[in-house]
Amino acid sequence: MLRLLNIELQKLRYNRSAKVISIIYFVLITFIALIASIEFNFGDFHFRVADQGIFNFPYIWHFNTYVAAILKLFLAIVIVSMMSNEYSYRTLKQNLIDGLSKKEFVLSKFLTVLLFAVISTVFIFLVSLILGLAFSDYTEIGIMFSDMEYIAAYFIKLVAFFSFCLFLGVLVKRSAFALGFLIVWQVIEWLLYGLMKWQFFKDTEIADTISLFFPLNAMANLIKEPLSRLGAIQSAANQLGENFTKDYHVTWLNVLIVLIWTSLFIYWSYAILKKRDL
């Protein structure tokens, strides 16, 4: 496995665009820290974002992984271009001539996906830990390392999303078209949900249940939006007579659905390469 991973790292080593995009991605994650310095002044009213508890343990694990997951498209570009370059520069064909099997080729790409996900997960863990230690009102060990399910969910979400991007790169061959297909697929999921909700079933509960199995929606549901968990938001809602009954936890059903999709994406990538005349 190390041999396969080393082959991919050698390719990325000379890919300048991949380096630049990866650096931008990790720099943007560190910019989460800038949120702490945002302050609004309205006359005698002063409002600082960091004072609202977004960097409190254990909430910070939820907030930071949710924000960082939005930026995953940057690494998706690297994954898709990594695959499209195999066709453009004919390195895929050369690897097969040199004795690499198609199964090993797909495995090498998946190992790269895992590596990106691991590095990103460790990075967001460290950033969150540092910010939490600097701004959190609660620094007891038991509180600090509770809700770590969001870190695990973040890793699973990245692996699944990058596997989907890898599959699209194998399927479409061109990075621009693959990324375009990714956007189109998201629109398709929205349209299907809307049709089920207002046309076919006219029932939100049925539409929500079925949409749980949509790949991108399943990935999104791993880490639900965290803002409505904030005390200030909850208090404002209560004053308006609204109550949030949302379940913010990472559910095993959602994890299972995403893992199944991840397996399918990798298998389909291999199946396409196995049948395709290269």
N, C-alpha and C positions, 0 to 999 in steps of 0.2 A: 504493500500500500504506500509506503514511503517513496518507493521508486515512481509510482504513478503520480503521486502528489508533486514530486520533484520535477517531473516532466512539465506539469502545468505551471509551476512556479517559474520555471525557466522561460516559458512563453510570456508570462505576465511581466517578467523582469525587463523585457525589451519593449513592452507596450506602454508608451508614454501617456497616452490618453487614460489608460486604466489607472496608472499611478496618480494622475492629476485628479480624476474623479473620486478615487478612494480617499485622497487627502482632503478634498472638499467635504466629503461625507463626514469624516471624523472631526474636521474643524467645525462644521455646523452643529454636530452633537455637543461639542464643548461650549457652543454659544448659548446652550440652555442656561449656563451660569449667568449670562448677561440678563436673564429675566429677573434675577435677584436685584439688579441695580435699577430696574425701571421704577420710577416714582412719578406719581401724578400730583400736581399741586393745583388746587382750585381755591384760591383765597386762603382761608384758614384751615382748609381741609387738605390733609396730606395722606396720600395712599401709596404704599410701597408693596409691590407684588409679593416680595419674599415674606412680608409680614402676614400674609393670608394663609400661611401654613402649607404652601405647595412643596416646601423642602423639608417638611417634618417627616420623621420616620413614623410609621412605615409607608405613609402616603407617597413619599417620593419615588418608591419603586414603581408604583402604578403610573404616576404622572410622567416620569422620565422615559419609561419604556414606551408609553403611548406616543409621546412627542417624537422620540427617536425612530419609532416604527414608520412615521410619516415620511421620514427621509430615506427610507430603504430603496426608493426608486433610483437613487444615485448608484448604489451597488448593483441594482438590477441592470443598469446600463452596462456595467462592467461584465456581468454574467452573460448578457445577450451578445455583446460585442465579442466576448471571448469565444463564443460558439460560432458566430458568423465569420470571424477571422479564420476559423478552421477551413471553411469553404473558400473564402476569398484568396487565401495564401496557399491553399492545397496542403496544409500541414496534416489534416485528417487523413488524406490518402497516403501521405508519406509515412505517418505513424503506423498505418496498417501494413504498408509495404515492409516497414522495419520490424514487423513481428507483433505489434500490439493488436490484440483482438478487439472487436467492437464492444464486447462486454467490458474489457479493461479500459477502453476509451471512455465509455459512459461513467464507469466507476471513478476514473481520474477526475472527471468534471464534477461528480457528486462530492468527492473528497474536497475539491476546491470550494464548493458551495458550503460544506461543513466548516471549512477553515475560516471563510469569511464570516459565517454566522458566529463561530466561537470568538473570534477576535472582536467583533462588534459587541457581542454580549458581555465579554470581559471588560471592554472599554466603557460601556454604559453602566456596568456595575461599579467600576472605580469612580467614574464621574459622579454618580448618584451618592456613593459612599462619602466622597469628599464634600459635596454640597450639603449632604445631610449633617455631617459632623460640624460643618461651619454654621448652618442656619437652623437646624432642628431644635425644637424645644425639648425633645425627648431623646436621650442618648443612652438609655439602658440597653444592655445587650439583647435582652428578650424582645424589646420593642424594635430595636434597629433591624434585626434579622427576621422579623415576622413579615408576612406577605411576600416572601421570596418567590412565590408562585408566578409573579409577574415577570421575573427574570427568566424563569424556565419557559414561560409562555412566549416571551420575546424571542428566545432562541428557536423554539419550534416554529414560530411565525416566519422568521427569516429563512429558515431551512425550506419551509413549504413554498414561500414566495419565490425564492431563488431557484428552487426546483421547477416551478411553473415557468419561470423565465428561461431556464435551460431547455425545457421542453419546447417552448416557442422558438428558441434559437435553432433547435434541431429541425423543427417543423417548417419554419419559414425561410431559414438560411440568411436572411438579411436583417440586420439589427434594427433599422428604422421601421421595417414592416412588422417585425416581431413586437417592438414597443407599441406600435400602432394597434396591433391585434390585442395587446394587453389592455389598452384603453377601451377598445371596442367591446371586449369581453366584459369589462366592468359595466359599460352601458347596457349590455345585454342582460346582465344580472338585475340591474335596476328596472329595466323594462319588464322583465319577467315577474319581478316582485310586484310592480305596479299593476300589471294585467291580472295577476292572481288576486290582488287586494281589491281592485275596483271593477274587474270585469268577470273573471272566471268564478271565483269563490265568493267575492264580496265579503270577505271575512279576514280581518287583520290577523287573528290568531293562527288560522290555517296557513296564510301567506308567510307569516313569521316562521312557522315550524318548517315548512318546505324550504324556505330560503336558508335555513341553517345548514343545508347540505350543498349550497353553492360554494365553489372553491374559494373565491375571493372574499365572499361574505363570511365564510367559516373562519378564514384567517383574521378578518377584521374583528370578529366576535371573541377572539382569544383575549384581547385586551380592550375592554369597553372604555368609552370616554370617561375620564376621571373628574372632570370639572364639577359635575353635579354632586360629587361627594364632599366638596368643600363646605365647611361649617357656614361660611357667609352665604353661599348659594342656598343651602338647606334652610337657613333662617329666613332669607328673603322669600323663598317658596312658601314656607309656613305662614308668613305674614299675608301672602296673597291667597292663602287657602289651598295651596297645592302641596301634595306630598309625593316624594320620590320613593317608589317601591322597587327600584331597579336592582338587579342582582349583579354586582360588580366582580364576583369571583370568577376564577378560571375553572370552567366545568370540564369534567372528564369526557363527556360526550363530545364537546367541541374539540378537545385535544385529539380524541380518537378519529373524528371526521377529518381533521387536518392531516393527521399522520397517514390516513388511508389515501387522501389526495396526493400527498407527497410520494408515497410508494407508486401510485399510478403514474404520476408525471415521470418518474425515473424509468419505470417499466416501459411506458410509451416511447420515451426517448430512445431506449435500446431497441424496441420493436421497429421503430421507423428506420433507424440506422441499419438494422439487420436486413430489412427488406429492400432498402434503397441501394441502387447501383451507384457506387461512388467512383 
